[in-house]
């Protein structure tokens, strides 16, 4: 991705519509995704730092999606997510690439501090995570599907949406050289359990990447408070249990204390929720296998394939293994 470093003078120019006359004290690079570069712009005086996210031209639609989702959340009074202050899909002379200016949430990723926190502190954060995720899920959607600036290729039912999702991800699994027998086993599993997914009759906005890397906390010693979540690039309109399943697969796995805390903060769940979560976890694992294969992280493929086999047998997952 050809995204240059953001210079202080250029940062001042692109921030003028947001903070007229501002002076930039420092530009600090922040961890970003695979299609975006993220900068924290620190200003002179008492003004709070801002976040500038810059996309390569071919990913302009992802910027449009981020703006759309964050503004949907803002309209509904959802706190704990960044606010969009300014966006330029075509860029400006000082920065001729798509960019968005966001408020900066305090804190750092939970993944960066979790190792030094007690189990009790982690539990308190996970309970707050559950409360925030439940708030996101109060944003109702009319159809199921991938979100851009609306629902892309909307599906009329959850069953139709999940049939399309399993078919797409399993085709990619095959194209990337996945084990044909495992592919067939997942396909049969999805068909066998499709009827259970019909219980979801109303899709909601799902973050679809709600794990410790995208959750921010303010930590001081063993005291830790959730400050919010970031990165809505994967957001979908779906069964809220799809979100819980991804958090479980990517962050919780076999940790009952984390799971109990998350669900305590989230609130009541529908009948049969655990069976639906189990189905969605298989989908997330296949998608993660595809991601690892496509991004060159082939050392992780055996462990992820073993996860899929374990889930198909209905057994609990162990902790993450390095690969």
Buried (B, 14 or more C-beta within 10 A) or exposed (E): BEBEEBEBEBBBBBBEEEBEEBEBEEBEEBEBBEBBBBBBBBBEEEBEBBBBBBBBBEBBBBBBBBBBBBBBBBEEEBEBBBBBBBBBBEBBEBBEBBBBBBBBBEBBBBBBBBEEBEEEBBBBBBBBBBBBBBBBBEBEBEBBBBBBEEBEEBBEBBBBBBBBBBEEBBEBBEEBEBBEEBBEBBBEBBEEBBEBBEBBEEBBBBBBBBBBBBBBBBBEEEEBBBBBBBBBBBBBBBBBBBBBBBBBBBBBBEBEEBBBBBBEBBEEBEEEBEEBBBBBBBBBBBBBBBBBBEEEEEEBBEBBBBBBBBBBEEEEBEEEEEE
